């Protein structure tokens, strides 16, 4: 039985009882019941017609009512696994405050510091400085790197654009400002100053470039964990478990050294700190 018929029947029962006890009202009550039934029927039919019209419009537009309610959620994964053999690991705990840790070298200056509200020690990267590990830390064909970045600033734009990547040598005489010049093989640029495009990826070795979507500006005064996995010419990068790169970033380059560059300049006392570096390899 349709809902509107059932509703009309329930509504009518008391009236029928009244009609039975008072025959003089039977004719007027019958007319009223007929009117109520017609009204309910018309409303239900209109609802059905409206729904059918919506479905038809959606079909003509190549859509469905389900699609118009919003896209289903897509769930990805974090498939980074650190390499099992430790090649280098340093949280700077053994380096005195104010000293430059070994085996890091730079064309500028740096020092180990502590930061209120953040445990452990950190390497402060001075402006216009590039930092590399010394020659004995030449990277193999397959490896992983993890580290933490701590950008400190009043506003994100004060951090300008630090970057990290790989170079073909361990020279620390030049400031590396991109992924192609002065021996750089590739680089990932964190554009704190640019709200429209926060990350820039470029490889001078392979010619690959992209601008992945990731909000680095939200990491001012927060730790940003970076995970990198390299297998031959392929490089994958995650920023805080979000994959931003999975592409060919090398061209059979025999020598690979990790580097990180502070921005050319900081504004209003901003600083970039590096911590908890771990490089892993495979047997």
SVG drawing of the C-alpha trace seen along z (x, -y; Angstrom):
<svg xmlns="http://www.w3.org/2000/svg" viewBox="-29 -42 115 49">
<polyline fill="none" stroke="black" stroke-width="0.4" points="0.0,0.0 1.4,-3.4 2.2,-5.7 -0.2,-8.4 -3.1,-5.9 -2.3,-4.7 -2.1,-8.2 -5.4,-9.1 -7.0,-6.0 -5.8,-6.6 -7.0,-10.2 -10.4,-9.1 -11.3,-6.5 -12.5,-9.0 -14.5,-10.8 -16.2,-7.6 -17.2,-6.9 -18.7,-10.3 -20.6,-9.8 -22.0,-6.5 -23.3,-8.2 -24.6,-11.3 -26.1,-10.5 -26.7,-14.1 -23.0,-14.7 -22.2,-11.7 -22.5,-13.6 -20.2,-16.6 -17.7,-14.3 -17.5,-12.1 -16.8,-15.2 -14.1,-16.3 -12.4,-12.9 -12.4,-12.9 -10.8,-16.3 -8.1,-15.2 -7.3,-12.1 -7.0,-14.0 -4.7,-16.6 -2.4,-13.9 -2.3,-12.0 -1.4,-15.2 1.5,-16.0 2.9,-12.5 2.7,-12.5 4.4,-15.9 7.2,-14.6 7.6,-11.6 7.6,-13.8 10.2,-16.1 12.5,-13.2 12.1,-11.8 13.0,-15.2 16.2,-15.4 17.3,-12.0 16.6,-12.8 18.6,-16.1 21.5,-14.3 21.5,-11.6 21.5,-14.2 24.5,-15.9 26.4,-12.7 26.1,-12.8 24.4,-10.9 22.7,-12.0 25.4,-10.1 28.2,-12.0 26.6,-15.3 26.7,-14.5 30.5,-14.7 33.5,-12.7 34.3,-9.5 37.3,-9.9 40.6,-8.5 43.0,-6.9 46.7,-6.6 49.6,-5.2 53.1,-5.9 55.3,-3.3 58.7,-4.6 60.9,-2.2 64.3,-3.2 67.2,-1.2 68.4,1.3 72.2,0.5 73.2,-2.7 75.6,-4.8 75.4,-8.0 73.3,-9.1 73.5,-12.2 71.2,-14.1 74.0,-16.4 73.8,-15.4 77.6,-14.8 78.4,-18.3 78.8,-21.2 76.5,-24.1 78.0,-26.7 80.2,-24.3 80.0,-23.1 79.4,-19.3 81.7,-16.9 81.7,-15.7 79.6,-18.6 81.2,-21.4 79.9,-24.7 80.8,-27.7 79.2,-29.9 78.7,-29.1 76.6,-27.0 76.4,-26.0 74.6,-23.5 71.9,-25.1 69.1,-24.2 65.5,-25.6 63.0,-26.3 60.0,-23.9 61.8,-21.5 63.9,-18.6 67.4,-17.8 70.0,-19.8 69.8,-21.3 72.2,-22.6 71.4,-26.3 71.9,-27.0 73.2,-30.5 71.9,-32.5 73.5,-32.0 75.2,-28.8 75.2,-25.4 76.0,-22.3 77.4,-19.0 78.8,-15.9 82.5,-15.2 83.9,-12.9 83.7,-9.7 79.9,-10.0 79.5,-9.6 76.1,-7.9 75.6,-4.5 73.3,-3.7 70.5,-2.8 69.9,-4.5 67.4,-6.4 67.8,-9.7 65.6,-11.1 65.9,-14.4 63.9,-17.0 63.6,-20.7 62.6,-23.3 61.7,-26.6 61.4,-29.4 59.8,-32.7 57.3,-35.4 55.7,-34.8 56.4,-32.0 57.5,-34.4 60.5,-35.5 62.1,-32.1 62.2,-32.8 63.2,-29.6 65.6,-27.0 66.3,-23.9 67.9,-20.4 69.0,-17.9 72.0,-16.1 75.2,-17.3 77.9,-15.5 80.7,-16.4 81.4,-17.3 82.9,-20.8 81.6,-23.4 83.0,-26.4 79.8,-27.5 76.3,-28.4 73.9,-26.0 70.7,-27.9 69.0,-25.5 69.1,-21.9 71.3,-22.6 74.2,-25.0 77.5,-24.7 77.5,-20.9 74.0,-20.3 72.1,-17.3 68.7,-18.1 66.9,-20.1 63.6,-20.5 62.9,-24.2 60.6,-25.0 59.0,-28.3 57.9,-29.7 57.5,-33.2 55.1,-32.0 51.5,-31.1 50.5,-30.0 53.1,-27.3 54.9,-26.1 57.3,-23.5 59.4,-23.4 61.2,-20.3 63.9,-20.5 66.6,-18.1 69.4,-19.4 70.5,-15.7 67.3,-14.4 65.5,-17.6 62.5,-16.7 60.6,-19.6 57.3,-19.9 55.4,-22.0 53.7,-19.5 50.9,-20.7 52.1,-20.9 51.5,-23.7 55.0,-24.3 53.8,-27.7 51.9,-25.7 55.2,-24.5 56.6,-27.7 57.6,-26.9 56.7,-23.3 58.9,-20.3 58.8,-19.1 60.0,-15.5 61.6,-14.7 62.0,-11.1 63.9,-10.4 64.4,-7.0 66.8,-6.7 67.0,-3.6 69.3,-4.1 67.9,-7.1 64.6,-7.1 63.9,-9.3 60.9,-9.4 60.4,-12.2 57.8,-12.5 57.2,-15.7 55.6,-14.7 54.4,-11.4 52.9,-13.1 54.6,-11.9 55.6,-14.9 58.0,-13.2 58.4,-9.8 60.3,-10.3 63.7,-10.1 65.9,-12.6 69.4,-11.3 71.1,-10.3 73.4,-7.5 75.4,-9.9 78.4,-8.1 78.8,-10.5 76.0,-11.7 76.3,-13.9 73.4,-15.2 73.3,-19.0 71.0,-21.5 71.0,-25.2 69.7,-27.9 67.9,-30.8 70.0,-33.6 68.7,-35.7 66.3,-35.5 64.0,-38.3 63.0,-39.5 65.3,-37.1 63.9,-33.9 66.1,-30.7 66.1,-27.2 67.4,-24.3 68.4,-20.8 68.1,-17.8 67.9,-14.0 69.8,-13.1 69.9,-9.4 71.3,-7.9 70.7,-4.2 72.0,-1.7 71.6,1.9 74.0,4.8"/>
</svg>
